[in-house]
């Protein structure tokens, strides 16, 4: 399975349950793909930071330019 599909499955897993076959596919792919392991680690860290920020009552406000810069950065590193 290619990295783009695995990344979608990693994100889907962070929002809820996924099938056991998808979970196996992720684990298998991560066993040999350093880039996806790094992506998963970064994704988990960002999720944790956002949840902590929200639980403390902080809100994040970004301009359209900042949002686009973040999207561009993420896409160039996938």
HELIX and SHEET records of a PDB file:
HELIX    1   1 UNK A    3  UNK A   14  1                                  12    
HELIX    2   2 UNK A   20  UNK A   30  1                                  11    
HELIX    3   3 UNK A   34  UNK A   55  1                                  22    
HELIX    4   4 UNK A   64  UNK A   76  1                                  13    
END                                                                             
